[in-house]
Amino acid sequence: MNLSSVLVNARPAALPQVLAALACFGGVEVHATTEDGRMIVTIEADSAQAVADIFAQINQQPGVLSASMVYHQFEPDPDEEA
């Protein structure tokens, strides 16, 4: 399991559209937003490549000004260890 934390900065006027787009991504969760378009987002995926692909898609969403990955952690899947 790969878990990443991302800071997303969107145009304030586009915030509802960006939030709707992020809600469509599997493994993506928005934890906090501000009125000026900043968001704290996590990405959870099976591989580092999957996280990178989702990160790139977030960065390309209309209304997104920037996305910065600030943390990445790999943990074994507890379901696979049993």
N, CA, C and O atoms as a Tinker XYZ file with bonds, in Angstrom:
   328  protein
     1  N      0.840000   -1.161000    0.000000    73     2
     2  CA     0.000000    0.000000    0.000000    64     1     3
     3  C      0.893000    1.234000    0.000000    63     2     4     5
     4  O      1.833000    1.330000    0.789000    81     3
     5  N      0.601000    2.155000   -0.869000    73     3     6
     6  CA     1.320000    3.416000   -0.976000    64     5     7
     7  C      0.377000    4.536000   -0.573000    63     6     8     9
     8  O     -0.750000    4.617000   -1.060000    81     7
     9  N      0.839000    5.389000    0.310000    73     7    10
    10  CA     0.045000    6.506000    0.798000    64     9    11
    11  C      0.841000    7.782000    0.593000    63    10    12    13
    12  O      1.994000    7.882000    1.013000    81    11
    13  N      0.214000    8.761000   -0.059000    73    11    14
    14  CA     0.881000   10.040000   -0.312000    64    13    15
    15  C     -0.013000   11.183000    0.117000    63    14    16    17
    16  O     -1.240000   11.106000    0.038000    81    15
    17  N      0.632000   12.247000    0.574000    73    15    18
    18  CA    -0.060000   13.471000    0.933000    64    17    19
    19  C      0.301000   14.532000   -0.103000    63    18    20    21
    20  O      1.465000   14.696000   -0.468000    81    19
    21  N     -0.714000   15.245000   -0.566000    73    19    22
    22  CA    -0.527000   16.208000   -1.639000    64    21    23
    23  C     -1.191000   17.530000   -1.255000    63    22    24    25
    24  O     -2.314000   17.539000   -0.751000    81    23
    25  N     -0.505000   18.631000   -1.489000    73    23    26
    26  CA    -1.102000   19.955000   -1.361000    64    25    27
    27  C     -1.523000   20.394000   -2.759000    63    26    28    29
    28  O     -0.705000   20.448000   -3.677000    81    27
    29  N     -2.798000   20.704000   -2.907000    73    27    30
    30  CA    -3.340000   21.116000   -4.198000    64    29    31
    31  C     -3.786000   22.558000   -4.071000    63    30    32    33
    32  O     -4.442000   22.936000   -3.101000    81    31
    33  N     -3.426000   23.354000   -5.055000    73    31    34
    34  CA    -3.829000   24.752000   -5.104000    64    33    35
    35  C     -4.654000   24.948000   -6.368000    63    34    36    37
    36  O     -4.173000   24.728000   -7.480000    81    35
    37  N     -5.914000   25.370000   -6.179000    73    35    38
    38  CA    -6.817000   25.567000   -7.312000    64    37    39
    39  C     -7.303000   27.004000   -7.346000    63    38    40    41
    40  O     -7.261000   27.709000   -6.339000    81    39
    41  N     -7.764000   27.428000   -8.506000    73    39    42
    42  CA    -8.405000   28.742000   -8.595000    64    41    43
    43  C     -9.639000   28.711000   -7.697000    63    42    44    45
    44  O    -10.416000   27.759000   -7.768000    81    43
    45  N     -9.838000   29.710000   -6.866000    73    43    46
    46  CA   -10.996000   29.699000   -5.962000    64    45    47
    47  C    -12.332000   29.517000   -6.686000    63    46    48    49
    48  O    -13.217000   28.821000   -6.189000    81    47
    49  N    -12.478000   30.133000   -7.844000    73    47    50
    50  CA   -13.736000   30.014000   -8.586000    64    49    51
    51  C    -13.957000   28.600000   -9.109000    63    50    52    53
    52  O    -15.096000   28.206000   -9.359000    81    51
    53  N    -12.893000   27.838000   -9.276000    73    51    54
    54  CA   -12.993000   26.476000   -9.805000    64    53    55
    55  C    -13.024000   25.413000   -8.709000    63    54    56    57
    56  O    -13.074000   24.220000   -9.009000    81    55
    57  N    -12.995000   25.830000   -7.446000    73    55    58
    58  CA   -12.912000   24.877000   -6.343000    64    57    59
    59  C    -14.016000   23.819000   -6.372000    63    58    60    61
    60  O    -13.708000   22.641000   -6.191000    81    59
    61  N    -15.284000   24.175000   -6.589000    73    59    62
    62  CA   -16.316000   23.123000   -6.629000    64    61    63
    63  C    -16.081000   22.095000   -7.732000    63    62    64    65
    64  O    -16.302000   20.902000   -7.524000    81    63
    65  N    -15.636000   22.546000   -8.897000    73    63    66
    66  CA   -15.375000   21.622000  -10.001000    64    65    67
    67  C    -14.175000   20.729000   -9.691000    63    66    68    69
    68  O    -14.198000   19.537000   -9.997000    81    67
    69  N    -13.136000   21.289000   -9.092000    73    67    70
    70  CA   -11.960000   20.498000   -8.748000    64    69    71
    71  C    -12.321000   19.455000   -7.692000    63    70    72    73
    72  O    -11.906000   18.300000   -7.794000    81    71
    73  N    -13.084000   19.852000   -6.687000    73    71    74
    74  CA   -13.507000   18.897000   -5.655000    64    73    75
    75  C    -14.337000   17.770000   -6.265000    63    74    76    77
    76  O    -14.173000   16.609000   -5.892000    81    75
    77  N    -15.217000   18.103000   -7.192000    73    75    78
    78  CA   -16.027000   17.074000   -7.856000    64    77    79
    79  C    -15.148000   16.124000   -8.659000    63    78    80    81
    80  O    -15.383000   14.915000   -8.662000    81    79
    81  N    -14.144000   16.656000   -9.336000    73    79    82
    82  CA   -13.232000   15.812000  -10.119000    64    81    83
    83  C    -12.429000   14.897000   -9.206000    63    82    84    85
    84  O    -12.263000   13.714000   -9.506000    81    83
    85  N    -11.925000   15.436000   -8.086000    73    83    86
    86  CA   -11.134000   14.618000   -7.172000    64    85    87
    87  C    -11.977000   13.508000   -6.558000    63    86    88    89
    88  O    -11.460000   12.427000   -6.276000    81    87
    89  N    -13.254000   13.756000   -6.350000    73    87    90
    90  CA   -14.146000   12.742000   -5.782000    64    89    91
    91  C    -14.310000   11.546000   -6.713000    63    90    92    93
    92  O    -14.699000   10.467000   -6.265000    81    91
    93  N    -14.022000   11.719000   -7.987000    73    91    94
    94  CA   -14.153000   10.638000   -8.968000    64    93    95
    95  C    -12.944000    9.713000   -8.999000    63    94    96    97
    96  O    -13.016000    8.622000   -9.564000    81    95
    97  N    -11.835000   10.134000   -8.401000    73    95    98
    98  CA   -10.626000    9.314000   -8.389000    64    97    99
    99  C    -10.702000    8.308000   -7.254000    63    98   100   101
   100  O    -10.911000    8.687000   -6.102000    81    99
   101  N    -10.535000    7.043000   -7.566000    73    99   102
   102  CA   -10.462000    6.034000   -6.527000    64   101   103
   103  C     -9.194000    6.202000   -5.710000    63   102   104   105
   104  O     -8.119000    6.420000   -6.269000    81   103
   105  N     -9.308000    6.103000   -4.397000    73   103   106
   106  CA    -8.146000    6.212000   -3.529000    64   105   107
   107  C     -7.754000    7.629000   -3.186000    63   106   108   109
   108  O     -6.762000    7.836000   -2.486000    81   107
   109  N     -8.507000    8.621000   -3.660000    73   107   110
   110  CA    -8.213000   10.026000   -3.376000    64   109   111
   111  C     -9.214000   10.543000   -2.356000    63   110   112   113
   112  O    -10.422000   10.341000   -2.487000    81   111
   113  N     -8.688000   11.218000   -1.334000    73   111   114
   114  CA    -9.552000   11.803000   -0.308000    64   113   115
   115  C     -9.095000   13.221000   -0.026000    63   114   116   117
   116  O     -7.905000   13.475000    0.163000    81   115
   117  N    -10.053000   14.151000    0.000000    73   115   118
   118  CA    -9.769000   15.542000    0.341000    64   117   119
   119  C    -10.052000   15.702000    1.835000    63   118   120   121
   120  O    -11.161000   15.430000    2.297000    81   119
   121  N     -9.048000   16.141000    2.580000    73   119   122
   122  CA    -9.179000   16.242000    4.031000    64   121   123
   123  C     -9.491000   17.654000    4.501000    63   122   124   125
   124  O    -10.119000   17.828000    5.545000    81   123
   125  N     -9.069000   18.653000    3.761000    73   123   126
   126  CA    -9.322000   20.038000    4.157000    64   125   127
   127  C     -9.260000   20.935000    2.933000    63   126   128   129
   128  O     -8.513000   20.676000    1.989000    81   127
   129  N    -10.059000   21.995000    2.965000    73   127   130
   130  CA   -10.033000   23.004000    1.901000    64   129   131
   131  C    -10.087000   24.393000    2.536000    63   130   132   133
   132  O    -10.556000   24.566000    3.661000    81   131
   133  N     -9.603000   25.358000    1.797000    73   131   134
   134  CA    -9.730000   26.751000    2.212000    64   133   135
   135  C    -10.471000   27.507000    1.117000    63   134   136   137
   136  O    -10.544000   27.051000   -0.025000    81   135
   137  N    -11.018000   28.658000    1.471000    73   135   138
   138  CA   -11.760000   29.457000    0.502000    64   137   139
   139  C    -10.892000   29.953000   -0.645000    63   138   140   141
   140  O    -11.392000   30.243000   -1.732000    81   139
   141  N     -9.585000   30.049000   -0.396000    73   139   142
   142  CA    -8.702000   30.538000   -1.464000    64   141   143
   143  C     -8.188000   29.416000   -2.371000    63   142   144   145
   144  O     -7.304000   29.652000   -3.194000    81   143
   145  N     -8.732000   28.190000   -2.230000    73   143   146
   146  CA    -8.437000   27.120000   -3.182000    64   145   147
   147  C     -7.386000   26.118000   -2.767000    63   146   148   149
   148  O     -7.017000   25.259000   -3.567000    81   147
   149  N     -6.890000   26.195000   -1.544000    73   147   150
   150  CA    -5.886000   25.224000   -1.098000    64   149   151
   151  C     -6.573000   23.985000   -0.527000    63   150   152   153
   152  O     -7.597000   24.085000    0.149000    81   151
   153  N     -5.995000   22.819000   -0.808000    73   151   154
   154  CA    -6.556000   21.551000   -0.350000    64   153   155
   155  C     -5.463000   20.626000    0.151000    63   154   156   157
   156  O     -4.356000   20.600000   -0.387000    81   155
   157  N     -5.784000   19.874000    1.180000    73   155   158
   158  CA    -4.925000   18.782000    1.631000    64   157   159
   159  C     -5.590000   17.506000    1.157000    63   158   160   161
   160  O     -6.744000   17.234000    1.487000    81   159
   161  N     -4.851000   16.721000    0.377000    73   159   162
   162  CA    -5.389000   15.540000   -0.294000    64   161   163
   163  C     -4.478000   14.353000   -0.012000    63   162   164   165
   164  O     -3.258000   14.505000    0.058000    81   163
   165  N     -5.070000   13.168000    0.149000    73   163   166
   166  CA    -4.257000   11.959000    0.210000    64   165   167
   167  C     -4.605000   11.070000   -0.966000    63   166   168   169
   168  O     -5.731000   11.053000   -1.462000    81   167
   169  N     -3.582000   10.327000   -1.396000    73   167   170
   170  CA    -3.728000    9.331000   -2.456000    64   169   171
   171  C     -3.302000    7.998000   -1.862000    63   170   172   173
   172  O     -2.212000    7.882000   -1.302000    81   171
   173  N     -4.154000    7.002000   -1.983000    73   171   174
   174  CA    -3.831000    5.655000   -1.524000    64   173   175
   175  C     -3.953000    4.724000   -2.726000    63   174   176   177
   176  O     -4.996000    4.673000   -3.378000    81   175
   177  N     -2.876000    3.986000   -3.016000    73   175   178
   178  CA    -2.878000    3.115000   -4.192000    64   177   179
   179  C     -1.996000    1.897000   -3.936000    63   178   180   181
   180  O     -1.268000    1.836000   -2.946000    81   179
   181  N     -2.077000    0.930000   -4.847000    73   179   182
   182  CA    -1.341000   -0.333000   -4.700000    64   181   183
   183  C      0.142000   -0.218000   -5.007000    63   182   184   185
   184  O      0.943000   -1.006000   -4.504000    81   183
   185  N      0.517000    0.763000   -5.834000    73   183   186
   186  CA     1.919000    0.864000   -6.225000    64   185   187
   187  C      2.340000    2.327000   -6.307000    63   186   188   189
   188  O      1.506000    3.228000   -6.399000    81   187
   189  N      3.644000    2.542000   -6.272000    73   187   190
   190  CA     4.174000    3.898000   -6.413000    64   189   191
   191  C      3.824000    4.462000   -7.783000    63   190   192   193
   192  O      3.564000    5.659000   -7.908000    81   191
   193  N      3.815000    3.621000   -8.808000    73   191   194
   194  CA     3.461000    4.086000  -10.152000    64   193   195
   195  C      2.009000    4.539000  -10.208000    63   194   196   197
   196  O      1.694000    5.538000  -10.855000    81   195
   197  N      1.122000    3.812000   -9.536000    73   195   198
   198  CA    -0.288000    4.207000   -9.510000    64   197   199
   199  C     -0.464000    5.549000   -8.812000    63   198   200   201
   200  O     -1.258000    6.380000   -9.253000    81   199
   201  N      0.276000    5.766000   -7.720000    73   199   202
   202  CA     0.231000    7.060000   -7.032000    64   201   203
   203  C      0.717000    8.155000   -7.977000    63   202   204   205
   204  O      0.092000    9.212000   -8.070000    81   203
   205  N      1.813000    7.916000   -8.671000    73   203   206
   206  CA     2.363000    8.912000   -9.599000    64   205   207
   207  C      1.380000    9.224000  -10.725000    63   206   208   209
   208  O      1.248000   10.377000  -11.135000    81   207
   209  N      0.698000    8.211000  -11.218000    73   207   210
   210  CA    -0.280000    8.428000  -12.287000    64   209   211
   211  C     -1.453000    9.280000  -11.800000    63   210   212   213
   212  O     -1.888000   10.195000  -12.500000    81   211
   213  N     -1.963000    8.983000  -10.606000    73   211   214
   214  CA    -3.071000    9.762000  -10.047000    64   213   215
   215  C     -2.612000   11.197000   -9.784000    63   214   216   217
   216  O     -3.334000   12.150000  -10.076000    81   215
   217  N     -1.411000   11.343000   -9.232000    73   215   218
   218  CA    -0.853000   12.671000   -8.970000    64   217   219
   219  C     -0.800000   13.484000  -10.263000    63   218   220   221
   220  O     -1.184000   14.654000  -10.274000    81   219
   221  N     -0.332000   12.881000  -11.337000    73   219   222
   222  CA    -0.253000   13.578000  -12.629000    64   221   223
   223  C     -1.646000   13.978000  -13.118000    63   222   224   225
   224  O     -1.829000   15.068000  -13.660000    81   223
   225  N     -2.622000   13.097000  -12.926000    73   223   226
   226  CA    -3.995000   13.410000  -13.352000    64   225   227
   227  C     -4.579000   14.558000  -12.532000    63   226   228   229
   228  O     -5.281000   15.413000  -13.073000    81   227
   229  N     -4.292000   14.581000  -11.230000    73   227   230
   230  CA    -4.758000   15.687000  -10.393000    64   229   231
   231  C     -4.159000   16.995000  -10.898000    63   230   232   233
   232  O     -4.865000   17.996000  -11.018000    81   231
   233  N     -2.872000   16.992000  -11.192000    73   231   234
   234  CA    -2.171000   18.190000  -11.657000    64   233   235
   235  C     -2.745000   18.707000  -12.967000    63   234   236   237
   236  O     -2.650000   19.902000  -13.246000    81   235
   237  N     -3.335000   17.841000  -13.772000    73   235   238
   238  CA    -3.853000   18.225000  -15.088000    64   237   239
   239  C     -5.327000   18.615000  -15.069000    63   238   240   241
   240  O     -5.880000   18.960000  -16.113000    81   239
   241  N     -5.973000   18.569000  -13.915000    73   239   242
   242  CA    -7.391000   18.910000  -13.849000    64   241   243
   243  C     -7.603000   20.395000  -14.128000    63   242   244   245
   244  O     -6.833000   21.230000  -13.653000    81   243
   245  N     -8.641000   20.728000  -14.895000    73   243   246
   246  CA    -8.944000   22.144000  -15.120000    64   245   247
   247  C     -9.186000   22.850000  -13.783000    63   246   248   249
   248  O     -9.912000   22.346000  -12.927000    81   247
   249  N     -8.577000   24.001000  -13.621000    73   247   250
   250  CA    -8.728000   24.768000  -12.390000    64   249   251
   251  C     -7.625000   24.536000  -11.377000    63   250   252   253
   252  O     -7.465000   25.330000  -10.449000    81   251
   253  N     -6.854000   23.454000  -11.537000    73   251   254
   254  CA    -5.739000   23.191000  -10.627000    64   253   255
   255  C     -4.546000   24.031000  -11.067000    63   254   256   257
   256  O     -4.096000   23.939000  -12.209000    81   255
   257  N     -4.041000   24.845000  -10.154000    73   255   258
   258  CA    -2.875000   25.675000  -10.444000    64   257   259
   259  C     -1.584000   24.923000  -10.172000    63   258   260   261
   260  O     -0.611000   25.060000  -10.913000    81   259
   261  N     -1.574000   24.121000   -9.097000    73   259   262
   262  CA    -0.392000   23.338000   -8.762000    64   261   263
   263  C     -0.779000   22.214000   -7.823000    63   262   264   265
   264  O     -1.783000   22.284000   -7.114000    81   263
   265  N      0.036000   21.184000   -7.836000    73   263   266
   266  CA    -0.094000   20.078000   -6.889000    64   265   267
   267  C      1.322000   19.705000   -6.472000    63   266   268   269
   268  O      2.202000   19.529000   -7.315000    81   267
   269  N      1.532000   19.588000   -5.174000    73   267   270
   270  CA     2.856000   19.291000   -4.647000    64   269   271
   271  C      2.770000   18.096000   -3.705000    63   270   272   273
   272  O      2.053000   18.128000   -2.705000    81   271
   273  N      3.512000   17.037000   -4.041000    73   271   274
   274  CA     3.557000   15.886000   -3.157000    64   273   275
   275  C      4.495000   16.216000   -2.009000    63   274   276   277
   276  O      5.646000   16.602000   -2.217000    81   275
   277  N      3.987000   16.058000   -0.799000    73   275   278
   278  CA     4.802000   16.412000    0.360000    64   277   279
   279  C      5.191000   15.206000    1.198000    63   278   280   281
   280  O      6.053000   15.312000    2.071000    81   279
   281  N      4.565000   14.058000    0.944000    73   279   282
   282  CA     4.862000   12.883000    1.759000    64   281   283
   283  C      4.472000   11.636000    0.982000    63   282   284   285
   284  O      3.453000   11.615000    0.292000    81   283
   285  N      5.294000   10.595000    1.099000    73   283   286
   286  CA     4.969000    9.307000    0.496000    64   285   287
   287  C      5.463000    8.214000    1.428000    63   286   288   289
   288  O      6.594000    8.253000    1.913000    81   287
   289  N      4.600000    7.242000    1.669000    73   287   290
   290  CA     4.962000    6.136000    2.552000    64   289   291
   291  C      4.476000    4.831000    1.941000    63   290   292   293
   292  O      3.377000    4.752000    1.392000    81   291
   293  N      5.316000    3.813000    2.047000    73   291   294
   294  CA     4.937000    2.472000    1.601000    64   293   295
   295  C      4.744000    1.606000    2.831000    63   294   296   297
   296  O      5.599000    1.578000    3.717000    81   295
   297  N      3.633000    0.905000    2.888000    73   295   298
   298  CA     3.366000   -0.042000    3.968000    64   297   299
   299  C      2.864000   -1.339000    3.355000    63   298   300   301
   300  O      2.121000   -1.313000    2.374000    81   299
   301  N      3.260000   -2.468000    3.920000    73   299   302
   302  CA     2.706000   -3.734000    3.438000    64   301   303
   303  C      1.201000   -3.763000    3.693000    63   302   304   305
   304  O      0.724000   -3.227000    4.693000    81   303
   305  N      0.470000   -4.379000    2.801000    73   303   306
   306  CA    -0.974000   -4.514000    2.946000    64   305   307
   307  C     -1.259000   -5.560000    4.020000    63   306   308   309
   308  O     -0.859000   -6.714000    3.862000    81   307
   309  N     -1.936000   -5.193000    5.105000    73   307   310
   310  CA    -2.176000   -6.160000    6.183000    64   309   311
   311  C     -3.027000   -7.352000    5.730000    63   310   312   313
   312  O     -2.912000   -8.436000    6.301000    81   311
   313  N     -3.873000   -7.171000    4.722000    73   311   314
   314  CA    -4.691000   -8.282000    4.215000    64   313   315
   315  C     -3.834000   -9.319000    3.500000    63   314   316   317
   316  O     -4.154000  -10.507000    3.509000    81   315
   317  N     -2.732000   -8.867000    2.873000    73   315   318
   318  CA    -1.855000   -9.795000    2.156000    64   317   319
   319  C     -0.889000  -10.513000    3.087000    63   318   320   321
   320  O     -0.345000  -11.556000    2.725000    81   319
   321  N     -0.667000   -9.968000    4.286000    73   319   322
   322  CA     0.259000  -10.588000    5.233000    64   321   323
   323  C     -0.359000  -11.764000    5.979000    63   322   324   325
   324  O      0.360000  -12.632000    6.473000    81   323
   325  N     -1.670000  -11.799000    6.062000    73   323   326
   326  CA    -2.342000  -12.836000    6.849000    64   325   327
   327  C     -2.297000  -14.187000    6.206000    63   326   328
   328  O     -2.824000  -15.152000    6.760000    81   327
